[in-house]
Amino acid sequence: MAVATQPKRAAVVAAIGGALLTASPVAASAATQAPAPEVAAQSAVLLDENGETLFGKSETSDAFTASTAKIMTATVVLDQPDLDLDRQITVDQAYRDYVTENGASTADLQTGDKLTVEQLLYAVLLPSGADAAYALVDTFGEGATRAERVQSFVGDMNAEAKELGLDNSTFETFDGIGDDTSSARDLATLALHAMENPTFADVVKTPTYEADAPAANGNTRYYTWYNTNQLLGSYDGAIGVKTGTTTKAGPCLVFAAERDGKTVTGAVMNSDDRYQDAAKLLDYGFGADDAATMKLRKLPAGAERD
């Protein structure tokens, strides 16, 4: 972990932690706007910019993360000391094999292509590419073998969770494909921290990203990635954050939106209607009434859905 960033993290934890300790289950400011919404999610939470709880439903209950774990993957990368976002990383066949063997979501990275750290962050957080996540983990983990580097990186993810006070979070993989667990509260708190990084915030608010990379044959490869978070472009003010779906986790969404200088962040876990749930919570936070008429941004045929 980056020693230089630890004091800042500690301050963030203190600010968020203090707010959570003093927050009521439903903040009075939100309660006076409208009755608390009913959501389909098994657990859910909505936080204001200070980490104060505006809405909670089983918000500290254990939940499988699915690909929302990649928020932590990106956070650990962005916390690397002296990080060079323009550093090029060569795609190994092992990253593609991992996707095939595990049925994981993919950015369809091609073996031998050279992508920058920044491009790989887009590839992780938009199409939820496990291949791109693997490339970053293999680069920034420590150890003589790939397995050791993965283990080292996952250890950093858990260390970061501990620093941020995410007591319900345990990461077993770098992409959430295993028995990685967290809670709606922890994931929303993690998102609050992650969104403080300008690079992360810029990436997760992007609906579509185009990249070009040197290919192994000397030509240029062109990539287009679509953000699996359909709340973007559908709910006015949505600025992120990350989807996740597995059989065990069900559909999950960590989300954030900003209106009139006010930002709220939330998470819905194992929801049959995650976007409608998120929109209802955002309406509650903003005192709005947009959920009923929201039309979801459609993803192109063939785009990843997570």
N, C-alpha and C positions, 0 to 999 in steps of 0.2 A: 504494500500500500504506500501511497505517497506521503512521506512524513510531513512535508510542508503543508499538506491540505488538512491534516488532522485537527488543528485548532479550529479551523472553519467548520469542520464536521461537528465538532463538539458543541460549537455555538448553535448550529442548526438543531442538533438533538435537544439541547437545553430549551430552545425556543419552542420547538414542536412538542416536546415532552411536557413542558410546563403548561402549554395550552390544553393538551389533552387531559391533564389531571384536573383542570378547573372547568372543563367543558361539561355542560349538561347533555343528556342524550339528544335533545333537540334544542338548538340555540333559540333563545327568545326572539331574536330578530327574524329568524326564518318562520318560527311558529306563528307569528302575527300575520304573516303573508297569506298562508293557506294551510289547510290540514296536511299532515304528513302524507306523502304519496304511498300507494300500495305498489310494491314491485314484485316481479316474479322470481327474482334472484333468491337463492338460499341465504346469501349474506350480501350486505351492501353497506356503503358508507359514503358520506359527502363531507368534505372538509373545506374550510375557508383558507385564505392564504396564510394564516397563522397556525394552521393545524387544528383549529377549533372545530368540533363536531357539529355539523348542521343537521345531519340525519344519520341514523345507524340502525341496522338490522343484523343481529348476530355478527356484528362487525369484527369481533375478535375470534370468531370460530375458525378452526382449521379448515383450509380449503386447498385443493391442488391448484398449482399455479398455471399449468400449461405454459404457453409461450410468453405470458406476462413476466416470467423469470428473466427474459431477455432484457428487461429494463435494468436489472442488476448486472447482467453481462456487459451492457453498454456502459453502465456507471463505473464498473471496475476498470474498463479500458480507458475511459475519459479521465479517471483519477490517476493514471500512470504519470510518474514524474517526467517532465520534459517531453511530453507527448508530441510527436510530429504527425499531424493529420495527413501530411502528404507522403509519408513513408509508404513505399510500395511493398505489397505482400503477394507472393506467387501462389496461385491456387494449386493445391495438391490433389491428386486423384482420391486420396483418402477422405477428403471433405465431401466429394460427390458420393463415394461409397457409403459414407455414414448416412446420408439422406436416403439412399436406396435401402439399406439394411434396416433402417428404423421407420420408414414411411414418414419421414419428417418433411416439413415445409421447406421450400428451397428458393434461392435466388437464381438458380440454374447457372451457377458459376462454372466456367469452362476450364478444364485442366490446363495449366501453363499460363493462363492470363495473369497479368499483374494489376492488381487494384490497390488504391490507396486505403489507408485506415479510414478516412472519411467516407469513401465510397462504400466500404464494407459495413460501416455503421448504418448507412442508408439501406444496404442489402439485408441487414439484420432486422431493422425496425420497421421497414415498409412491407416487403413481402414475407417477413418473418423467416428469413433464410437461415436454416440451421447450418448449411454449408459455410455461409459467411461468418456465423458465430464461431464455428469450429476454426476457421482461418485465424480469427482474432485471438481465440483462446490458445491455439498452438503457437502463436507469436508472442503473446505476453505472459503465458504461464512459464514456470521455471522447472527445469529438469532435463535430463539427458535423453529421455524418450518422450514420444508423444503422449503416452498414458500418464507419465509423471507430470507433464506440463498441464494436461487437463485436470488432474487431481490438484495441482498447485493452484490453478485458476479458480476452481470451485471452492477451494479453501479460502481464497481471497473474497469470493462472493459471500461466504458465511461470516468472515471477519468484518466485512463492510456492514452486513446486516446487524451484527452485534454492536458496532460503533453507532449505528443509527437507532439503536433501541428497538429493533424489529424482533421482538421476543417470540413471535409465532412463526418465524420464517426459518426454514431449513432447506438449503439447496443441495441436491444430489447430482444434478447435471447442469450444464451450461445453457441449456435451451428449454428446460421444463418438461422434457419428454419422460422423465422418470417419476418418482414419488416426491417431487419437490412440493413442499407445502408452505403456505403463508396464511394471511388473512386479508380481508378487504381493508381493514385499518392499516396493516403493515404495507400493503401495496400502494395505497393512496399516499401514505407517508413517504415511501420510497420515491414515488412520482414527484412529490413536492420537492424533494432533494434533487432529483435528477433534472427537473425543469429549471433549476438555478444555473445549470450549465448551458451557455448559449448554443453550443453545437448540438447538444441533445434536443433542446427546445426547437431549434430550426429543423432538425431532421424529422421529429415526430409530427410536426404540423404540415408536412409536405404531402399532398395527395399523390403526386406522380413525380418520379425522379429519373432523369436520363443520364447515363454514364458511358464513357468510352474508356477502353483499357487496351494496352498493348497485348496482343495475342502471341502465343508461342511461335506461330509461323511468321511473325514479323508484321502482320497486318494489324488493323485496329478492330476490336470487338465493341459492339454497341449494345448496351443494356437499357431496358426500360422496366422500372419497378413501380408497382401500384400499392399504395398504402391499404392494408387490409382493414384499417379502422374506417368504417363507412360513416361514422359520425362526422368526420371531416367533410365539409361541403354540404352537409345535411342539416346540422344544427348550427344556427348563427352564433359565432364566437368560439366554436370548438377549435382547440389547439393541440390535441393529442389524446391518448398517449400510446396504448398498445392493446392489441387483442390477444386472445389465447383460447385454444379449444383442444381438448383431448376427450376420450371416452370417459375417463375418470373425473376430469375437471368440469366437463360440460362447457358451454360457451361462457367466456369471461371477457371483461373489458375494464381496463383502467383508463380513465378519461379526465380531461381538463377543458375548461372553457373560460373565456374572458369577455366581459361586457362592461362598458362604462368604467373601466379601471378596476373592476372587481373580478378576481379570479377564484374559481372553485375547482376542486379536484376530488375525484371519487373513484370507486371501484364497485363493480357488480360481479359476483362469482356464482357460477353454475346457474345461469339464467336462460330460460327458454326464449326470452325476448330482451337481449342485453341492450340493444340500442334504444328501444322504447323505455326500458328501465332507466338508462342513463339520461335520456331526455327528460323524463319525469323528475329525476333528481336535480337536474340542471334548472328546470323550470322552478322547482322549489327554492333553489338557492338564489335565483335571480328574480323571483316573483313574477315569472313569465307564464305563458300558456301556449307554448310552441309544440309540445310533444304530440298533441292530437293531430296536427296537420303536417308533421315532419315527413318528408319523402327522402328515403335513403339514396345516397349516391350509389350508382350501380358500378360494379367492377366489370372490366372487359372480360369477354370469354377467354378462358385460359389463365386468368390472373389467379394468384394464390389467394386462398380463403382460409383464414385462421381463426 
